[in-house]
Amino acid sequence: MSETQEDTGLVSKGLATGKVGTLSGAILGIASVAPGYTLTASIGLIVAAVGLKMPAIFIAGFIPMFLTAYAYRELNSRAPDCGASFTWSTKAFGPYIGWMCGWGMVIATIIVLSNLAAIAVEFFYLFIARIFNNPDIADLADNKLINIVTTLAFIAIATFIASRGITTSEYVQYVLVGFQMVVLLAFAAMAILHVGRGDAPAGLSFNLDWFDPFTGLAMGAFIIGVTGSIFAFWGWDTCLTLGEESKDPTRVPGRAGLLCVLTILLTYLLVAVAVMMYAGVGEEGLGLGNPENSENVFGALADPILGGFGGPVLFLAIFASSVASLQTTFLPAARTMLAMGAYKAFPARFANVSPRFLVPAYATVVAGVITGAFYTVVSLLSEHVLLDTIAALGIMICWYYGITAFACVWYFRRELFKNLHNVVFKFLFPLLGGLVLAAVFVISIRESMNPENGSGASIGGIGLVFYMGFGILLFGAVLMVIWRFRSPEFFEGRTMAASNSRARS
């Protein structure tokens, strides 16, 4: 056990050590965020809410993520642990809040995994259809049986890769992330080139006012846009769950997380500005506000911007983005479950680590099986259930990110004002990030009660998204109580020492 582990009461999980550097950690984080997929799915929705203020909204969504990233960095520097949010919130607030924080993270990740697999299937058949010039192939994604079988195949492949060791995941991501980022940059450059040539449909001139969130926006539109923007940054904390596998556990994960969110912000702003200048935000033709383009903006703009050959390449890049995120998103889910098993918050089998590959193989397989089962069940029940469950993700994301931000303030409570560094990075940044996330959490709950903010399905006039969001958290609370009586060691504080909050330099 290392000096850091002895000092914090943490335990070694048996994971591979010294494998992840700052760059590779950031790449794994970028892969989880999936900028290619996220942009094509979110640009139309954000434009519908805020129009030309899309860059300002991306910046507004970035701010709480950036502030919270410092909370993660400071906590990791003191207590590097693959459980991340679960471990730190347990040490700060006790086992019950810690368990619910871990549950929110795990279940949100599993829901996202099922969605990512489905998106990968959609773009897979779309790409094949373009290659063979046969639109009927694209329609295969709408066949429920074919869709489910192909989705399960992608989940199985991603589970296999994630269970073969962290270095295998790194090598795969270098290729997938590198490819999608190059294509996105080329796409943005070509869009700006068309504007410069004067042959863009809108041909808007660059305007700094696009980046100002304080003018020209109604509060309702601003909130809706920020909620979507926060989701667009979700996934960067993958870097922090790899702390025990990093080359310098107390420094590398925090640096990787900050590098990840900054890279994502710059990518979003570049692409957003480029497509706005090229297509504008109108509701007709190639305009970003056209409802027919909102679900797949890149699908509408690929050929006009990149030409006939570029379209399939862009589809392949979005497919690569989805597959990359599918594979890396297994990493934080499995490692959180590993930590919960190691500290006896979950059954002990989750603490098993493959002696050959030094990864949480059992937890990874369980995540894959649950993801496949979840997608199959909700697909057979109703598309409304799937859509509303995904919409409820915003509630869970703000839940565990916000708890982690506040955990930083409380964990370091006795040393917050010892020096300027502590005041800024252990108090002000985490507190402000937590307050913003808490506000979005409350607003998201209120908005989820309106059926129009989801699929339209409702129970007693209240949107299904509300029941899904709270239902999943409530189900977790029930499981927690059951496990409390079955295995009380974790809840009695016998498996993880609470923070002693000792002041340090």
SULGIHU-V22258 format. One record per run of one state. SS is the DSSP state (hx for helix, st for strand, lp for the rest). FROM is the first residue (numbers start at 1). LEN is the number of residues. If there is no record, write none. Layout:
# SULGIHU-V22258
((SS/FROM/LEN) (SS/FROM/LEN))
This chain:
# SULGIHU-V22258
((lp/1/2) (hx/3/6) (lp/9/11) (st/20/1) (lp/21/1) (hx/22/12) (lp/34/1) (hx/35/44) (lp/79/6) (hx/85/9) (lp/94/1) (hx/95/37) (lp/132/3) (hx/135/8) (lp/143/1) (hx/144/19) (lp/163/3) (hx/166/32) (lp/198/10) (hx/208/4) (lp/212/7) (hx/219/15) (lp/234/2) (hx/236/10) (st/246/1) (lp/247/5) (hx/252/28) (lp/280/17) (hx/297/46) (lp/343/5) (hx/348/4) (lp/352/9) (hx/361/21) (lp/382/1) (hx/383/9) (lp/392/1) (hx/393/19) (lp/412/1) (hx/413/3) (lp/416/4) (hx/420/29) (lp/449/2) (hx/451/3) (lp/454/4) (st/458/2) (lp/460/2) (st/462/2) (hx/464/23) (lp/487/19))
